[in-house]
């Protein structure tokens, strides 16, 4: 067994990449965790799940999967005994048979949410004003501009493919509920978190707490390790 307490695999959501976890990675390493991000292609839910499975082979200690937004559906779809718990950060958690779209559009969107539609290639891009008003409204202006510039689009196949497995029915789960979220309404987040029977941690933050409230993200991940005594 590795001397590390756990391996934390961080999965980014739509319109983001692994850099969205930059402010979280070193604080987690300081807690004696192995930490790395999963480079999701955002081409289909199945493709993203396969990448997560490959990432598990890099782990040298028991695993905690962490998913933001869309990636909640990805990390929840992993069936592997190495995964000890799951942490969802303002994330989507469809049940078996549901799609990401069906839970995302469960309620009318926030008045400040951006209008989203696929382009001619079946890809959904976030308009620049979306980062300003909804994706990361609490971030610095330069950060919002950078997020728009580095964004990665999500394919329609990611949100239209039904989920076939959910690990939170058998594994401990945590949910950071973003109370200022304008992308995934807080009421929708609470519905999913309660349905999961997750340990819910409300936070007065926007949709991207890994950027605007990283300390709270580190704390909930650390709790997922220590509460269930993942062995050293």
C-alpha positions in Angstrom: 0.0 0.0 0.0 1.3 3.5 -0.9 2.2 5.8 1.9 -0.3 8.3 0.5 -3.6 8.6 2.2 -5.6 8.4 -1.0 -5.6 9.2 -4.6 -7.9 12.1 -5.6 -8.9 12.1 -9.3 -10.5 15.4 -10.3 -12.8 15.5 -13.3 -13.6 18.9 -15.0 -17.0 19.8 -16.4 -18.1 21.3 -19.7 -16.4 24.5 -20.9 -13.4 23.7 -18.7 -10.3 21.6 -18.5 -7.9 20.3 -15.8 -6.6 23.8 -15.1 -9.9 24.6 -13.4 -8.6 22.6 -10.4 -5.3 24.5 -10.2 -6.1 26.2 -6.8 -7.2 22.8 -5.3 -4.3 20.5 -6.3 -1.5 21.7 -4.1 -3.6 22.1 -1.0 -4.7 18.5 -1.5 -1.1 17.4 -2.0 -0.2 19.1 1.2 -2.6 16.8 2.9 -0.6 13.8 1.7 -2.9 12.9 -1.2 -1.9 11.8 -4.7 -3.8 14.2 -7.0 -4.3 14.4 -10.7 -7.0 15.5 -13.2 -8.8 13.4 -15.7 -8.6 14.8 -19.3 -12.2 14.3 -20.4 -12.6 14.6 -24.1 -16.3 15.8 -23.7 -17.2 13.8 -26.9 -19.8 11.5 -25.3 -20.7 10.2 -21.9 -19.3 6.8 -22.8 -16.0 8.2 -24.0 -15.6 10.2 -20.8 -16.4 7.3 -18.6 -13.7 5.2 -20.5 -11.1 7.9 -19.9 -12.0 7.9 -16.2 -11.5 4.1 -16.1 -8.1 4.5 -17.7 -7.2 7.2 -15.1 -7.9 4.7 -12.3 -5.0 2.7 -13.5 -2.7 5.6 -12.5 -3.9 5.4 -8.9 -1.4 4.0 -6.3 -3.8 4.2 -3.3 -7.6 4.0 -2.6 -9.5 6.5 -4.8 -11.9 9.4 -4.2 -13.5 10.6 -7.4 -14.4 14.3 -7.7 -16.6 15.6 -10.4 -17.7 19.2 -11.2 -20.9 20.0 -13.0 -21.3 17.6 -16.0 -18.5 15.4 -14.7 -20.8 14.4 -11.8 -22.4 12.0 -14.3 -19.0 10.7 -15.4 -17.5 10.0 -12.0 -20.9 8.5 -10.8 -20.8 6.0 -13.7 -17.6 4.3 -12.5 -18.0 0.7 -11.2 -14.7 -0.1 -9.6 -13.8 -1.4 -6.1 -10.8 0.9 -6.0 -13.2 3.9 -5.7 -14.0 4.4 -2.0 -16.2 7.5 -2.2 -17.5 10.1 -4.6 -17.6 13.9 -4.2 -19.8 16.0 -6.5 -19.1 19.8 -6.8 -22.2 21.7 -8.0 -22.7 18.7 -10.2 -25.3 16.7 -12.2 -26.2 13.3 -10.9 -28.6 11.5 -13.3 -30.2 8.2 -12.2 -30.0 5.1 -14.3 -32.0 5.7 -17.4 -31.8 9.5 -17.1 -29.6 11.8 -19.2 -27.6 14.8 -18.2 -30.0 17.0 -20.2 -33.0 15.7 -18.4 -31.7 16.7 -14.9 -30.0 19.9 -16.2 -33.4 21.1 -17.6 -35.5 19.8 -14.7 -36.5 23.4 -13.9 -36.6 26.6 -15.9 -33.1 28.0 -16.1 -31.9 31.0 -14.0 -32.7 34.3 -15.5 -29.0 35.1 -15.9 -28.1 31.7 -17.4 -26.6 31.9 -20.9 -28.6 30.7 -23.9 -26.9 27.5 -25.1 -27.3 25.7 -28.4 -25.1 23.4 -30.5 -23.2 24.6 -33.5 -23.1 22.9 -36.9 -20.7 20.4 -35.5 -22.9 19.3 -32.7 -20.8 21.1 -30.1 -22.0 23.5 -27.5 -19.8 26.5 -26.7 -20.2 28.9 -23.8 -20.7 32.5 -25.0 -18.3 35.0 -23.4 -21.0 36.7 -21.4 -21.9 33.4 -19.9 -18.7 33.3 -18.0 -19.4 36.8 -16.8 -23.0 36.3 -15.6 -23.3 32.6 -14.7 -20.3 30.3 -15.0 -18.0 32.2 -12.7 -19.6 35.5 -11.8 -17.5 35.8 -8.6 -14.2 35.3 -10.3 -11.8 38.1 -11.2 -12.4 39.8 -14.6 -9.1 38.5 -16.0 -10.0 34.9 -14.9 -13.4 35.1 -16.7 -11.7 36.2 -19.9 -9.2 33.4 -19.6 -11.9 30.8 -18.9 -13.7 31.9 -22.1 -10.4 31.7 -24.1 -9.4 28.2 -22.9 -12.9 26.6 -22.8 -13.6 23.2 -24.3 -17.0 22.6 -25.9 -19.2 19.8 -24.9 -20.8 17.4 -27.4 -24.5 16.8 -27.6 -23.7 13.1 -27.1 -22.5 13.9 -23.6 -25.9 15.2 -22.5 -28.2 12.9 -24.5 -26.8 9.5 -23.6 -28.7 7.7 -20.8 -26.7 6.8 -17.6 -26.4 3.0 -17.2 -24.8 2.8 -13.7 -24.6 5.0 -10.6 -22.0 4.2 -7.9 -23.6 6.5 -5.3 -26.2 3.9 -4.6 -23.6 1.8 -2.8 -20.6 4.1 -2.1 -20.4 7.1 0.3 -21.0 10.4 -1.4 -20.6 14.1 -0.7 -22.2 17.0 -2.5 -21.1 20.7 -2.4 -24.2 22.6 -3.1 -23.4 26.0 -4.7 -26.1 28.4 -3.5 -25.3 31.2 -6.0 -25.1 28.8 -9.0 -26.8 30.2 -12.1 -25.9 27.3 -14.3 -27.4 24.4 -12.3 -30.1 25.8 -10.0 -29.5 25.2 -6.3 -33.0 23.6 -6.0 -32.0 21.1 -8.7 -28.7 20.4 -7.0 -30.5 19.8 -3.7 -33.0 17.4 -5.4 -30.1 15.4 -6.8 -28.1 15.4 -3.6 -31.0 14.3 -1.5 -31.9 11.6 -3.9 -28.3 10.4 -3.7 -28.4 10.5 0.1 -25.2 12.4 -0.1 -23.7 14.4 2.7 -24.7 17.9 1.6 -22.4 20.9 2.2 -24.1 24.1 1.2 -21.8 27.0 0.2 -22.5 30.6 -0.7 -20.6 30.4 -4.0 -21.0 30.4 -7.7 -20.9 27.5 -10.2 -17.1 27.1 -10.1 -16.0 26.9 -6.5 -12.8 25.2 -7.5 -11.8 28.7 -8.8 -13.7 31.0 -6.6 -13.9 29.1 -3.3 -11.1 26.4 -3.5 -10.6 26.1 0.3 -14.1 24.8 0.7 -13.6 22.3 -2.1 -10.4 21.0 -0.5 -12.2 20.6 2.8 -15.1 18.5 1.5 -12.7 16.3 -0.4 -10.6 15.8 2.7 -13.8 15.0 4.6 -14.6 12.3 2.1 -11.3 10.6 3.0 -11.2 11.0 6.7 -14.8 10.2 7.5 -14.5 6.7 6.0 -11.0 6.0 7.2 -9.4 5.2 3.9 -6.3 3.4 5.0 -2.8 4.8 4.5 
